[in-house]
Amino acid sequence: MDVTTMFDPELLQLPFYDDGHRRFADQIGIWCDSYGEVWESVRRTRPDVSGRRLVELLGEDGWLAGLDPAARPHDLPTDLRALCLAREALAYTEDLADFAYSIQSLSATPIIRFGDEEQRRRYLPGMAKGLLVGAFAVSEKEAGSEVAAVGLTAKRSGGDFVLDGAKAWIAHATIADLFVVVARTGEGPGPLGLTTFLVPADTPGVRVEPLDAVAPRSFGHLVFENCRVPAEAVLGRPGKGFVIAIDLLERFRMTVAAAALGFARRAADAALAHTRDRRAYGGTLLDLQLVKASLADMEVRLNAAALLTARAAWECDRGSRGFARHSNIAKVHATEAAQQTVDAAVQLFGAAGVVQDGLPERLYRQIRSLRIYEGSTDVLRMAIAGSLDMRRADRVAERRATKEPS
């Protein structure tokens, strides 16, 4: 595997990135390229075993060090641009490696941003070393992408809370040591009545129901039955659960776009190599105009997705108020474009593209879920449309302000 193909080197030279990001991209690209035998091995291993193994490997080699602010290396970029670059490289290389990295980062981030000193001290060092596996539990069968509709209850009982209900489709459910759980405590209606809890997986009353996903991975439902946790398990404060969940999802949607970009780039590279070598009609597939058009469309999609993702991460890192809108746009475009690119790659491979466990077939299974989790395409389109009137009002107010005499 050519390390340089994981990223567009011209894109990395744009002002969205600095020299630290470029060094980071080079380092993680080389690291991904050096573990070819591991990637082959984890694909043949049960998802539970491979998932924990990959979290441990990422921790051992320092790629999770940013999850412990108290001990992170000074030369390790830990902003959203670095997180996106890491996911792009890992997704290009091996789906399960990206999955392990992303879910561990997703689980630790709310503790970093909202945890108190004791919660950070208790959980973050182990998560950064890959020794404590986390999972973020917000989804429910009846709530879906509507965070405000969460129904899992957490009722006060003396100085404790008792959780009853279920969570659905939780990544790393079967291997997690710690669940970050959003539940309803009832401080107010809808989003005002949610609270986030840190629930160790061995807490009495927690049960995991494993699921088999289209792309094999650690995945399952959670059931809480009379699950008692102390008040110290509250992350942030009671009633802040919606804010914590939305803050996290808005930041991580752009990283899903980055992963989609990695999958799509791998598909495009594989399709180009295949059509260049495949003899057909007195030449190669690449000589055919329709094939060239398909590859050109892939390149257009890749460039657009890369730019939208880079902008979203840059907007967040510079503290822009509107970064969430750019994060939504990047996720919608990149995931939809990646689905189209992978599908086109399968078509160019022909019968070879649908052979089980071949690269095109694996990518075809792996890419589909990205259009659903952390905000489905349809839900995010509504959010983007809902922001249009507000942006128009802001522009009108700005024009009026510039015309007023000083």
C-alpha positions as CSV (number, residue, x, y, z in Angstrom):
1,M,0.0,0.0,0.0
2,D,1.3,3.4,-1.0
3,V,1.2,5.7,2.1
4,T,0.8,8.8,-0.1
5,T,-2.5,7.6,-1.5
6,M,-4.2,7.8,2.0
7,F,-4.3,11.6,1.7
8,D,-4.4,14.2,-1.1
9,P,-1.0,15.9,-0.6
10,E,-2.2,19.0,-2.4
11,L,-5.1,19.3,0.1
12,L,-2.8,19.0,3.0
13,Q,-0.9,22.1,1.8
14,L,-3.9,24.3,2.0
15,P,-4.2,26.8,4.9
16,F,-6.7,24.6,6.6
17,Y,-3.7,22.7,8.0
18,D,-0.4,23.6,9.6
19,D,2.9,21.8,9.6
20,G,1.9,19.9,12.8
21,H,-1.1,18.4,10.9
22,R,1.1,17.5,8.0
23,R,3.6,15.7,10.2
24,F,0.7,13.9,11.9
25,A,-0.7,12.8,8.6
26,D,2.6,11.4,7.5
27,Q,3.2,9.6,10.8
28,I,-0.2,7.9,11.0
29,G,0.0,7.0,7.3
30,I,3.4,5.2,7.9
31,W,2.0,3.5,11.0
32,C,-1.1,2.2,9.1
33,D,1.1,0.9,6.3
34,S,3.4,-1.0,8.8
35,Y,0.7,-3.2,10.3
36,G,-0.5,-5.1,7.2
37,E,-0.4,-8.5,8.9
38,V,-2.4,-7.2,11.8
39,W,-5.2,-5.9,9.5
40,E,-5.3,-9.3,7.8
41,S,-5.5,-11.0,11.1
42,V,-8.3,-9.0,12.7
43,R,-10.5,-9.6,9.7
44,R,-10.4,-13.3,10.5
45,T,-11.0,-12.8,14.2
46,R,-14.3,-12.5,16.1
47,P,-15.3,-8.8,16.3
48,D,-15.2,-8.8,20.1
49,V,-11.6,-10.1,20.2
50,S,-10.4,-7.9,17.3
51,G,-12.1,-4.8,18.7
52,R,-10.4,-5.0,22.1
53,R,-7.1,-5.9,20.5
54,L,-7.2,-2.8,18.2
55,V,-8.1,-0.4,21.0
56,E,-5.1,-1.8,23.0
57,L,-2.8,-1.5,19.9
58,L,-3.9,2.1,19.3
59,G,-3.3,2.9,23.0
60,E,0.1,1.1,23.1
61,D,1.4,3.0,20.1
62,G,0.2,6.4,21.3
63,W,-2.6,7.2,19.0
64,L,-5.1,7.6,21.8
65,A,-2.7,9.7,24.0
66,G,-4.8,12.8,23.3
67,L,-7.7,11.3,25.3
68,D,-5.8,12.1,28.6
69,P,-5.2,15.9,28.6
70,A,-3.1,15.6,31.8
71,A,-0.5,13.4,30.1
72,R,-0.8,14.0,26.3
73,P,2.5,14.7,24.5
74,H,3.1,18.3,23.6
75,D,3.8,17.5,19.9
76,L,0.6,15.5,19.4
77,P,-2.1,17.6,17.6
78,T,-5.4,16.8,19.3
79,D,-7.8,19.1,17.5
80,L,-10.7,18.1,15.2
81,R,-8.5,18.4,12.1
82,A,-6.1,15.8,13.6
83,L,-9.0,13.5,14.5
84,C,-10.3,13.7,11.0
85,L,-6.9,13.0,9.5
86,A,-6.6,9.9,11.8
87,R,-10.0,8.6,10.8
88,E,-9.3,9.1,7.1
89,A,-6.1,7.2,7.2
90,L,-7.5,4.4,9.4
91,A,-10.7,4.0,7.3
92,Y,-8.5,3.8,4.1
93,T,-6.5,1.1,5.8
94,E,-8.9,-1.0,7.8
95,D,-12.5,-0.5,8.8
96,L,-12.1,-2.1,12.2
97,A,-9.2,0.1,13.1
98,D,-11.2,3.2,12.3
99,F,-14.1,1.8,14.3
100,A,-12.0,1.2,17.4
101,Y,-10.3,4.6,17.2
102,S,-13.5,6.5,16.6
103,I,-15.7,4.9,19.3
104,Q,-12.9,5.2,21.9
105,S,-12.5,8.9,21.0
106,L,-16.3,9.4,21.0
107,S,-16.6,7.9,24.5
108,A,-13.8,9.8,26.0
109,T,-14.6,13.3,24.6
110,P,-17.6,14.0,26.8
111,I,-15.5,13.1,29.9
112,I,-12.7,15.4,28.6
113,R,-15.2,18.3,28.0
114,F,-17.6,17.9,30.9
115,G,-16.1,15.6,33.5
116,D,-15.0,16.8,36.9
117,E,-11.4,16.2,38.1
118,E,-12.2,12.9,39.8
119,Q,-14.0,11.5,36.7
120,R,-11.1,12.5,34.4
121,R,-8.6,11.0,36.8
122,R,-10.5,7.7,37.1
123,Y,-11.3,7.0,33.5
124,L,-9.1,9.0,31.0
125,P,-5.7,7.5,31.7
126,G,-7.0,4.0,31.0
127,M,-8.9,5.1,27.9
128,A,-5.8,6.8,26.5
129,K,-3.7,3.7,27.1
130,G,-6.3,1.4,25.4
131,L,-6.8,-0.5,28.7
132,L,-10.4,0.8,29.4
133,V,-12.8,0.5,26.4
134,G,-15.6,3.0,26.3
135,A,-19.0,3.2,24.5
136,F,-21.4,6.1,24.1
137,A,-25.1,5.1,24.6
138,V,-27.7,7.5,23.4
139,S,-29.7,5.7,20.6
140,E,-33.0,4.0,21.4
141,K,-35.4,2.0,19.2
142,E,-38.2,4.5,19.7
143,A,-36.0,7.6,19.6
144,G,-33.6,7.0,16.7
145,S,-31.9,10.3,15.8
146,E,-34.2,12.3,18.0
147,V,-32.1,12.8,21.1
148,A,-34.8,14.8,22.9
149,A,-37.0,11.7,22.7
150,V,-34.8,9.5,24.9
151,G,-36.9,7.4,27.2
152,L,-34.5,5.5,29.4
153,T,-35.3,6.7,32.9
154,A,-33.0,7.5,35.8
155,K,-35.0,8.1,38.9
156,R,-33.6,9.4,42.2
157,S,-33.5,7.0,45.0
158,G,-31.9,8.5,48.1
159,G,-28.5,9.8,47.0
160,D,-28.5,7.5,44.0
161,F,-30.1,7.2,40.6
162,V,-31.8,4.0,39.3
163,L,-31.8,3.4,35.6
164,D,-34.5,1.4,33.8
165,G,-35.0,1.0,30.1
166,A,-32.9,0.1,27.1
167,K,-30.4,1.5,24.5
168,A,-30.1,0.3,21.0
169,W,-27.4,-0.2,18.4
170,I,-24.5,0.7,20.6
171,A,-21.0,0.5,19.2
172,H,-18.5,-1.5,21.3
173,A,-21.4,-2.6,23.5
174,T,-20.0,-6.1,23.9
175,I,-16.5,-5.1,24.9
176,A,-17.0,-1.8,26.7
177,D,-15.8,-1.3,30.3
178,L,-17.6,2.0,30.6
179,F,-20.9,3.3,29.1
180,V,-21.5,7.0,28.8
181,V,-25.3,6.9,29.0
182,V,-27.9,9.6,28.3
183,A,-31.1,9.0,30.4
184,R,-34.2,10.9,31.4
185,T,-34.2,12.4,34.9
186,G,-37.1,14.8,34.3
187,E,-35.7,18.2,35.3
188,G,-37.8,19.6,32.4
189,P,-39.8,18.4,29.3
190,G,-38.1,17.0,26.2
191,P,-34.4,17.9,26.0
192,L,-34.4,19.7,29.3
193,G,-35.0,16.5,31.3
194,L,-31.9,14.5,30.2
195,T,-28.8,13.7,32.2
196,T,-25.6,11.9,31.2
197,F,-24.2,9.1,33.4
198,L,-20.9,7.2,33.6
199,V,-21.9,3.6,34.1
200,P,-19.2,0.9,34.5
201,A,-20.2,-2.2,32.4
202,D,-20.0,-4.4,35.5
203,T,-22.6,-2.4,37.4
204,P,-25.4,-4.8,38.6
205,G,-28.5,-4.4,36.4
206,V,-26.7,-3.8,33.1
207,R,-27.1,-6.4,30.4
208,V,-25.8,-6.6,26.8
209,E,-27.6,-8.2,23.9
210,P,-25.1,-8.8,21.1
211,L,-26.1,-8.0,17.5
212,D,-24.6,-9.0,14.1
213,A,-24.1,-6.0,11.9
214,V,-23.7,-6.0,8.1
215,A,-20.0,-5.2,8.6
216,P,-18.8,-7.4,11.5
217,R,-18.0,-5.4,14.7
218,S,-18.7,-5.2,18.4
219,F,-22.3,-4.1,18.4
220,G,-25.4,-4.6,20.6
221,H,-28.4,-3.4,22.6
222,L,-28.1,-2.5,26.3
223,V,-30.8,-3.3,28.9
224,F,-30.9,-1.5,32.3
225,E,-33.0,-3.1,35.0
226,N,-33.0,-1.5,38.4
227,C,-29.4,-0.4,37.7
228,R,-28.3,1.8,40.6
229,V,-25.5,4.3,40.2
230,P,-24.3,7.0,42.7
231,A,-24.8,10.7,42.2
232,E,-21.0,10.9,41.4
233,A,-21.8,9.1,38.2
234,V,-23.5,12.2,36.7
235,L,-21.4,13.8,34.0
236,G,-21.7,17.6,34.1
237,R,-24.9,18.2,36.1
238,P,-28.5,16.9,36.0
239,G,-30.5,18.3,33.1
240,K,-27.4,18.8,30.9
241,G,-27.6,15.5,29.0
242,F,-29.0,17.0,25.8
243,V,-26.3,19.6,25.7
244,I,-23.6,17.0,26.2
245,A,-25.0,14.7,23.5
246,I,-25.5,17.4,20.9
247,D,-22.1,18.9,21.6
248,L,-20.5,15.6,21.0
249,L,-22.5,14.7,17.9
250,E,-21.9,18.0,16.2
251,R,-18.1,17.6,16.7
252,F,-18.0,13.9,15.5
253,R,-20.2,14.2,12.4
254,M,-17.3,15.8,10.5
255,T,-15.1,12.9,11.6
256,V,-17.6,10.5,10.1
257,A,-17.2,12.5,6.9
258,A,-13.4,11.9,7.2
259,A,-13.9,8.2,7.5
260,A,-16.2,8.2,4.5
261,L,-13.5,10.0,2.6
262,G,-11.0,7.3,3.6
263,F,-13.3,4.5,2.4
264,A,-14.1,6.3,-0.8
265,R,-10.4,7.1,-1.6
266,R,-9.5,3.4,-1.1
267,A,-12.3,2.4,-3.4
268,A,-11.3,4.9,-6.1
269,D,-7.6,3.9,-5.9
270,A,-8.6,0.2,-6.2
271,A,-10.9,0.9,-9.1
272,L,-8.2,2.9,-10.9
273,A,-5.6,0.1,-10.4
274,H,-8.1,-2.6,-11.6
275,T,-9.2,-0.8,-14.7
276,R,-5.6,0.0,-15.6
277,D,-4.6,-3.7,-15.5
278,R,-7.8,-5.4,-16.7
279,R,-7.5,-6.4,-20.3
280,A,-10.7,-5.9,-22.3
281,Y,-11.8,-5.1,-25.9
282,G,-8.3,-5.0,-27.3
283,G,-6.9,-2.7,-24.6
284,T,-7.7,-2.1,-21.0
285,L,-10.8,-1.1,-19.2
286,L,-9.2,2.3,-18.6
287,D,-9.2,3.0,-22.3
288,L,-13.0,3.0,-22.4
289,Q,-14.7,6.4,-22.2
290,L,-17.5,5.3,-19.8
291,V,-14.9,4.0,-17.4
292,K,-12.9,7.2,-17.6
293,A,-16.1,9.2,-16.9
294,S,-16.8,7.0,-13.8
295,L,-13.3,7.5,-12.5
296,A,-13.6,11.2,-13.1
297,D,-16.8,11.4,-11.1
298,M,-15.0,9.6,-8.3
299,E,-12.3,12.3,-8.3
300,V,-14.8,15.1,-8.3
301,R,-16.6,13.6,-5.3
302,L,-13.4,13.0,-3.4
303,N,-12.2,16.6,-3.8
304,A,-15.6,18.1,-2.8
305,A,-15.8,15.8,0.3
306,A,-12.2,16.5,1.3
307,L,-12.7,20.3,1.1
308,L,-16.0,20.2,3.0
309,T,-14.5,18.0,5.8
310,A,-11.4,20.1,6.1
311,R,-13.5,23.3,6.3
312,A,-15.8,21.8,9.0
313,A,-12.9,20.8,11.2
314,W,-11.1,24.1,10.7
315,E,-14.3,26.0,11.6
316,C,-14.6,24.0,14.8
317,D,-10.9,24.4,15.7
318,R,-11.0,28.1,15.3
319,G,-14.1,28.4,17.5
320,S,-16.7,29.3,14.9
321,R,-20.2,29.6,16.2
322,G,-21.6,28.0,13.0
323,F,-19.3,25.0,12.9
324,A,-22.1,22.5,13.5
325,R,-23.7,23.5,10.2
326,H,-20.5,22.8,8.3
327,S,-20.2,19.5,10.2
328,N,-23.7,18.5,9.1
329,I,-22.9,19.5,5.5
330,A,-19.6,17.6,5.4
331,K,-21.2,14.4,6.8
332,V,-24.2,14.5,4.4
333,H,-22.0,15.1,1.3
334,A,-19.1,12.9,2.2
335,T,-21.1,9.8,3.2
336,E,-23.5,10.0,0.3
337,A,-20.6,10.6,-2.1
338,A,-18.7,7.7,-0.6
339,Q,-21.6,5.4,-1.1
340,Q,-21.8,6.4,-4.8
341,T,-18.0,6.0,-5.2
342,V,-17.9,2.5,-3.6
343,D,-20.9,1.4,-5.6
344,A,-19.2,2.6,-8.8
345,A,-16.0,0.8,-7.9
346,V,-17.9,-2.5,-7.4
347,Q,-19.5,-1.9,-10.9
348,L,-16.0,-1.4,-12.5
349,F,-14.7,-4.6,-10.8
350,G,-17.7,-6.5,-12.3
351,A,-18.1,-10.1,-10.9
352,A,-14.9,-9.7,-9.0
353,G,-16.5,-6.9,-7.0
354,V,-19.1,-9.1,-5.4
355,V,-16.9,-11.9,-4.2
356,Q,-17.2,-12.3,-0.5
357,D,-14.4,-10.7,1.6
358,G,-12.8,-9.0,-1.5
359,L,-11.9,-5.4,-1.0
360,P,-14.9,-4.0,-3.1
361,E,-17.3,-6.2,-1.3
362,R,-15.9,-5.3,2.2
363,L,-16.1,-1.6,1.3
364,Y,-19.6,-2.0,0.1
365,R,-20.8,-3.4,3.4
366,Q,-18.7,-1.0,5.5
367,I,-19.8,2.2,4.0
368,R,-23.5,1.8,4.3
369,S,-23.8,2.5,8.1
370,L,-22.1,5.9,7.8
371,R,-25.2,7.4,6.2
372,I,-27.2,6.5,9.3
373,Y,-25.2,6.8,12.5
374,E,-24.5,10.1,14.4
375,G,-27.3,11.7,12.5
376,S,-28.9,10.1,9.4
377,T,-28.7,11.9,6.0
378,D,-32.4,12.7,6.1
379,V,-32.3,14.2,9.6
380,L,-29.2,16.3,8.8
381,R,-30.8,17.6,5.6
382,M,-33.7,19.0,7.6
383,A,-31.2,20.6,10.0
384,I,-29.3,22.2,7.2
385,A,-32.5,23.5,5.6
386,G,-33.6,24.8,9.0
387,S,-30.5,26.9,9.2
388,L,-31.0,28.7,5.9
389,D,-33.5,31.3,7.2
390,M,-31.3,32.1,10.2
391,R,-28.3,32.6,7.9
392,R,-30.3,34.8,5.6
393,A,-31.4,36.9,8.6
394,D,-27.8,37.2,9.8
395,R,-26.7,38.4,6.4
396,V,-29.5,41.0,6.2
397,A,-28.7,42.3,9.6
398,E,-25.0,42.5,8.7
399,R,-25.7,44.5,5.5
400,R,-28.0,46.9,7.4
401,A,-25.3,47.4,10.0
402,T,-22.7,48.3,7.5
403,K,-25.1,50.9,5.9
404,E,-25.9,52.6,9.1
405,P,-23.9,55.9,9.7
406,S,-21.3,55.6,12.5
